[in-house]
Structures are given as structure tokens and as C-alpha cells.
Amino acid sequence: MPQRILSISGLRGVVGNGLDPEYVTRFAAALGTMYEGGTVVVSRDGRQTGVMVKQAVLAGLAATGCNVLDADIATTPTCGVLVKHHGAAGGVQITASHNPVEWNGLKPFSPRGSVFDAALGRRLIDLLESGAFDYRAWDGIGSIRSLDDPAGPHIERVLSLVDAEAIKRGGFRVVLDCNHGSGAVATPRLLELLGCEVTVLGGTPDGRFAHTPEPLEENLSGLCEAVREQGADVGFAQDPDADRLAIVDETGRYIGEEMTLALCADYVLPQRPGPFVVNGSTSRVNQDIAERHGCAFHRSHVGEANVVGKMDEVGATLGGEGNGGVIEPQVGYVRDSFVSMAYVLAGLTEKGRTLSQWVAELPAYAIVKQKIACPREKVDAACAALKGAYEDAQAAEGDGLRLDWPDRWVQVRASNTEPVLRVIAEAPDEAIARGLCANAIGLVEQAVG
């Protein structure tokens, strides 16, 4: 059976088994039709299949009259920034994010440089399924132009938000794990402009991942060891398209993706108080930080587009997700590892403490994330079984099921990007969180058979 996932967020599939040039070209033609032959930014992560997929995308866009600005290998947030910078009709990032190397995909952007919301995503899927593409005659075919320095506008926006000279005086030693993803193209440059001494792991953006691409603790032992060996102040790990960031402290301890957003919020909110938005799967430490700084706190459904929608609704200063994705509206409405690094370095500069000391000042929770195979049609049954087993919890439905107690919570929901059910639990103690997660998985497996 072909492995292809089409959703309002875009397209992912296994190259040669679900993701083929014909389908990619049709997807791009549907996008080009939506963009009405306007200017479109195209970029990709470093996967080996990216060149082939890009050619198919360019064909579909040009055939529908779009003028393409080709950024080639660039990060997902850079693509979003470029859409706004060039006043484009939209953009396409060619990436499968943290999926294994055999996967690739397409992530479309709206004219504001944000990912598609539900309405745009539904419109795209309907158009793709109808096949009513606006193919142009020979004299209406679009053009393709390569961009010089695609990352420049992105880096400039990020640097404008921090005191770069103060950070330079800190002389931070950084180990950066790009893992052969698109972050390798420009992230070292950003850090060097902030005066950092940078050691790069996986610095060739060729998609030959040195470790499993999701930046989780079990995949980053090499980064932890390098931080200790180099005597670095911090270690940063990006996913293949560099919209997510995980962090290692100066002792070589993985402090996780969840703390990325928390650290940035603890730096930003005292300076620019305002509403703070996270999704329903993000650590409670963010709520504690918002309350500490007197800021309104909001939760959205899971998904970058849902976070952005809630940020628009409340006029948020900052937003993001617990997967290491910080969204800074002043740079762009897209998760951004560049801005995350800049804010962490700025916070270290301002506080004059080590990273481990800064983390120790924040509320501590243990969060456990698991996933199990679950057919989408059985998700409702899984949620019902879990709700029935925990009648003492406060239940929130609509995005799977989240169950809250005074000091802990558990959530189950279907993934938007993989054929799995995600189970996430958080508590003040890791053993409690793991037990809660294990019990939830047991109940789900019993319910779905």
C-alpha cells in the first residue's frame, strides 16, 4: 500500500512508494492554480531526493504560470520569511521534517509566510482531487530564478531582535548539530555573527543523517558528548528543516525540546509582556512562566496552523509548540530554530548564569511522549476508553482527548503527519509521568485491539 499522507498541512510520502513525480507535479499545479500564477518561493531540506522532488514542483508551478524564486537548500522558517520579504503569493518547502530519510514532502505557505490553515488546506485538497488546474499556454509559462543569499533576510530579522554586541561579548562556545539538514547552510553564519565559537556536527546539507533525525534525547548522545569534550556553553540540535530546536546544557545534559520554548518565553515576556500561546501538548512550565511574568496564557489545538490562528486571535507576543518550535511574529508566523538560538543566547547574556543554572530556576516537570500504531477510524474509541477510565480528571475534547489533574495531565491524539496515535503525559516526577503514559497506552491498546 502506498505510504502517502495528504492533510491540510501538506503532503508527505515515501519516495517511490506513494510520493512520485507525477503526484508531486499535480500537487504543485494545484498550488500554482491557487496562487493564480503569482510569485512563489521554493526551498528544500538536504534530502537526497530533494533535487528530484524540486524539479517536479517547479514543473507544476511554472505550468500554471507562477514565477518561482528558487532558494534551493534553506530552512522552513527561511522560506516563510522569504515569502513576506518578496511579497510572494505563497511558498513551498520541500521537506519531510523529522521523518526517516526515505520520506519527503511538500509544506505550502500562505502569502503571509505562514503554513496553511484548515480553510486553505481544504481548498488545496479539493482542487487537487478535482484536477481543475489552470495550465497555461506556451506564452504563459512561468519563470524560474535562483535567489542569491536566501538566508540573508531571515538572519537580519533575527539579529534585529537581540543585542548582538552584548551577546558577542559573552564569547559563547556552541556545538551545533545540523545532522546534515538544511540548517547547515546558514545557522553557523548566524551564530558566528553573534560572536560564537561554533563546532558543527553534520555540517554538509546532503540529507545523509548521522542519527535518527528527530532531535530527541535518545538520538543526541553524540551532541551531549561533544558539548562535554569541547567545554561548550550550550549545544543546539536542529531537525532536518530547522524549524525545531532541542538544547543541551553546558554539562552535556539534554534539557529537551520542551525547554526551548520555556527559555525563550522566560527571556521575551519580561521585556515585551503580552499574550502567550502554546498547544495542548506543551509542558505546563510555559503556563507557570506566563503567570510569573503577568502574561495571559492560551492553549490551542495541536498543529502549527492552530497555534498561529490563536496567536492572531489574542494578539500574542510569542507562541510555539513543545516540540522545540518557537513562533516569533516579528520574524514570521512559522516555527523557527534561528530565533530560538538567538533568544537563548540573549537570555544567557542577560542573566549572567550558566544554562543549567537558568533551567534550575524554572518550574520542573517530567514529560513523556510515546506513540503507538492506531488506525485513524479507531481514535474515537481509544479516547472514549481513556475518558471512561479516568472519571476524576477534567476532560478537554476536540483535539483528541486531554485529561487534567491539579499536578499532572495526559493527552492522546492522532498525529497529523504520521499514521500513529500520540500519547503524552506530564507530572512533577518522571516515574509518575511514565506510569500515567504506560497506563494510557495500555487502555488504548485494549480499546483498539
N, C-alpha and C positions, 0 to 999 in steps of 0.2 A: 504494500500500500504506500503511495507517495507520501513523503513526510513534508507537508507544507502547512503553514499556519497563516491564514489570512484573517486579519482583525481590523478594527478601526485604527489601531496603532500602526498598521503597515503589514508587511509581508516578511515571513521567514520560511526557509526551507532547506533541505539537504540538496546540494548541487548534484545534479544527475539523477535525483530521486525525489522530484517534487518542485525543484527550482531549476527550470530550464530556460534557455534564451528566448524561446517563443513566448512563454508566460511572462517573463520579465519585461519583454518589449510591449506586450499588451498592457501590463500594469503601468508602464511608463507612458504609453499612449493615452490611457485613461487619465493619468495625472496631467499630461500635456493638454488634453481637452478641457479639464477643469481650470487649468492655468490660462486658457484662452490664448495660447501662443505667445505668452509673455516671457520675460526673462526668468530663468530657473538656475539655481546654484546646484551643482552636483559634486559630491565628495564621497570618499570611501575610507574604510579602515584598511589595514595592511594585508588582509587575507589574500592568499594566492589566487583565489577565484575572483577577486575584485575586479581585475582587468577585464575579464570576460563579461561579468555582470554589468560593468560600466558601459561597455560597448553596446550592449542590448538596451540599456537605459537611454543612452544618447540617441540611438536609432528611434526609439519610441517618442522621445521628446522632440527631436528635430522633425520627424514625420508629421507631427501635429503643430508645427510652426514655431516651436519655442526656441529662443536664443539662449544657449547654455553657457554658463560661466563654470568652467571645469577647474575645481580646486584640487583634483586628484586626491592624494592621501592627506586627510585632515580629520580633526576630531568632530564628533557630533555637535558639541556646542559651537565650534568654529563655523560649521555650516549654518546654524541658526543665526549667528552674528552676521555672517555674510549676506544672508537674505535681507536683513534690515539695512545693512550698510549700502547695498547696491539697489535698494528699493525694488527687489525682485518680486515676482508673482508668487514664488514659493521656492522650495528646495527639496533635494533628495539626498539622504545619507545612505550609502550602501554599507550595511553592517548587519551582523547577527549578534552584536553586543557580546555577552559572555557565553553564548552557545559554542559548542565544540567546533573545531576547525572545518569540518565538512559542511557546516551550515553557512548560509549567507542570507541577506535580506535587504529590504528597502524600507526606509523610515522617512515618510514625507513631512514637509514643513509648510505651514501656512505663511501668508505674506508678512505676518508679524514676527516670523522667525521662531515660532513655537510648533510643537508637534500637533498633529491633527486632533481636534476634539471629536466627540461622538458624531456630531452632525456632519462634519467634513468627511470623517471616516466612512460613515454610512453612504454618503453621496458618492464617494470614490468606489466603494464596493458595488453599488448599484450600477454605476457606469461601466465598471469592469465586466460585470456579468452580462450587461446588455450588449456590449461590443459596439456601442454607438460612438465611435471615436471620430474626431474631427481631422482626418487625414487631409493634408494639403496637396495641391498640385505642385508640379516641379518648381514653379517660380515662387512658391510659398514656404518651401522647406526652411527650417530654422538654421541658425549658425551655431558654431561651437568655438569658444575662445578660452584658452588657458589663462588662469589667473596668476599673476606674479605675487609672491608673498601672501598667500591666503590667510595665514595666521596673524598677520600684522594688525588688522583692525581689532581682532579679538584680544590680543595681548595688550594693545593700547587701552582698551576699555577696562581691563582688569587692573592694570597699573594705576589708572586714574582713581581707583577706589581706596588705595592704601598709600601710606607714606613710604615710598620705595627707598628714599635716602636713609630713613631710620632703620628699615629692615637691613639695608646694606651694612650699616654699622654693626649689626649683630653678627655678621660673618658666619652664617649658619652652614653647617655641613649636612648635606642632604643625600640620601640614597634614593634614587628614583627607579622604580620597577615599571617599565613600559610594556614588558612582556611581548615585544615585537608588534605592538599595536600602533595605532595612528598617533598616540601621544608622543611617540619617539620623534616625530617630525619637529615639534615646536616647544614641547614642555621644557627640555633642557635650556632653551633660549630664555623662556620666561624666568626660570629660576636663576639663571646667570644674571639677568637684568635686575634681579632682586639681590644681587651680591652673594649668591650662594655658591659654595664649592660643591659641585654635583658629581656623584658617581652614578652612572646609568647602567641598569641591568636590562637586557633585551632592547638595545637601542637601535636596532635595524627594523624598520616597519615592514616586515615581509610576511607577517602572519604565521611564522613558524614558532608557535607558542612554546616557551621553555617550561611552562607548567600549565595546569588546568586554568583557563582564562578568567574564571570568576575570582575576584580578589577576596577570598575567604581565608581564614586563619590556616586551614589545612593545606592551602596552596602557596603560602607565602613564607615557608621556612627559610628559603634562600635569602629573601629580603631581611628577615629578622637576624639571620647570621651576619649578613653584610653590614647591617647597622652597627652590630657589636664590633665587628672586625675593624670598621672604618672609624669608630668612635664618633658616629654621626649624631646630630641633634634630633633628627627625625627621618623616618622612612615613609615614602609615599608609593602607593601601588594603584595603577590605573587599570580599568578593564579595556578591552580591545578598541573601543571607540572613545574612550577617555571622558565619558560623562559621569563616571562614578570614581570615587576615591576611597581607599582604605589606608589606615595610618598605623605606623609602628613607632613606639616612643624610643627615647634615647637608650633605654636598657635592652632594646631588642624585643620588647613585648608588643604583641599585636593588640592594639586597643580597638580595632574593628572599624567597620563601616558606619555603625550606628553613631559612634562618637564624632564622625566627621561633621555632620550637621549640628550636633550639640556644641562642639567647639566653635564653629562659625557663628552660631546664634549667640553664644556667650560673649563673643567679641563684638558682633554687629549691634545687637539690641540695646546695650547701654548707650551707644553713640547715636543710633537712629531708632528710637523707640517706635514701635508700630506693631500691627498685627503680624502674627507668625503662623504659618500654615504647614502642617505635615499630613501624611496619610495615616490611615487606620492601622497600619502595620509597623509604625515607627515608635521607637522607645519613649517611655514616659519621661525620661530625663529631659526631653525637649519641653514638655509641659512645665516641669519644675523650673527650668531656666527662664521660660517666658514669665512665669509668676514671680520669680526672683527679680526680674527687671521691670515688672509692672506692665507687661505687654499682653494684649489679648491673644488667646491661643485657639486655633481652629484645627479640626481634622476633616480631611476629605476622604472620598473613596480612594482605593489604591489605583495608581496609574498617574504618570506624569501629567497627562492632559487634565485629569481631575484635580490635581494639586494646583495647576495653573489656573483652572477655572475658579477655584475657591479663592486663590490669591487675587484674581481680578475682582471677585465679588466683595471682598473685605478690604481691598486696597493694601495688600500685605507689603511689609518691608522686606521680608525674607520668607522663603519656603523651601521645601525639599522632601526627600524620602530617606528612610533609614537604610537604604542600600548604598549610602555614600554619595547621594545625589543632591547637591545644593543648588537652589534656583535663586539667582540674584537678578531682580528685574532691571537693575541699572546696566547689566551686561546683556541679558537676554532671558526670555522665558523658556529656558531649557537647562537641564542638569549640567553642571559644569565643574570639572575637576580643577581647571585653572584657577577659578575664583576661590575654590576651597583651599588650595595650597596657599594662595596669597593671604587669605584671612587667617589661616593657622599661623603662618609666619608673622603676620602683623600682631596677632594675639600674643605670641611668644615674646615679641619685641616689647610690646606694651607692658606685659605683666612681669617681665624680667625673671621668669621662672623656667624650669625645665618642663618639657611636655608632660612627664609623669606627675610632676607636682601640680600642674594645671588640671590634669584629669582627676587627680585625687581630691580637688576642691569641689568637684561636681557630684551630684547625687549618683549613687551606684546601683545599677540593676544588672541582672543577668538575662540576656535574651537568647533564646534558642530557636533556630529556624530549620525546619525539615520539609521535605516534600515527598509525596507518595503518588504513584500512578493511580489515576481515578478518571474514568470516563466522564465527560462533561455532563452527560444526562443523569449521572448519579450524584452530582454535587449537592442537590437539594436534599436528597435522602441523608447524605452524610451530615449536613448541617442540622437537620431535624433530630438526628440521633444524638448529636452533641448537646444541643439545646435541652433535650429531654433529660439528659444525664446530669445536668448542672442547673437545676431549677433555682438555686440560691444566687446565681450570678445575674448581673444586669446584662441583658442581651441587646445587641445592636445588629440589625439585619439590613440587607440591601447590597452589601459588598461581601458576599459570603456571610459569615457569622463571627461576631466578636463578642466574647464573654468577659465581663469585667467584675473584679472584686476590689476591695479597698487597696490592696497592695500587689495585685497581680492581674494578668489577663491572658487570654488565649484567643487566637483567630484562625479560622480555616476559610480558605477562598480558592477559587480556581485561578490558575495562572493565566495571564493574558498572552503569554509568549511561549508557553510550553504545555504539553498535554498532561499536566500534573495538578495535584491539589497541594497548596502550600499550607503548612501548619506552623504557626509562630506563637511562642509563649514567652512571657516575661515575668520575673519575680525578683525580690531582693536577694535571693540566694539561687545559685546555679542549680543545685540539686532539686530545688522546688520547681524551677522553670523546666528542667529536663523531665521531671516526673509528670508535670502538667502536660507537656508536649507528648510524652510517650502515652499517657492515658488517652489523650485526644486522638492520637493516631490509631490506637487500639480500637476505640469506639468507631472511628471512621471505617477501618478495615472490616469490622464486624458488620457495619451497615451496608457497605457496598459489595461485600462478598469477595 
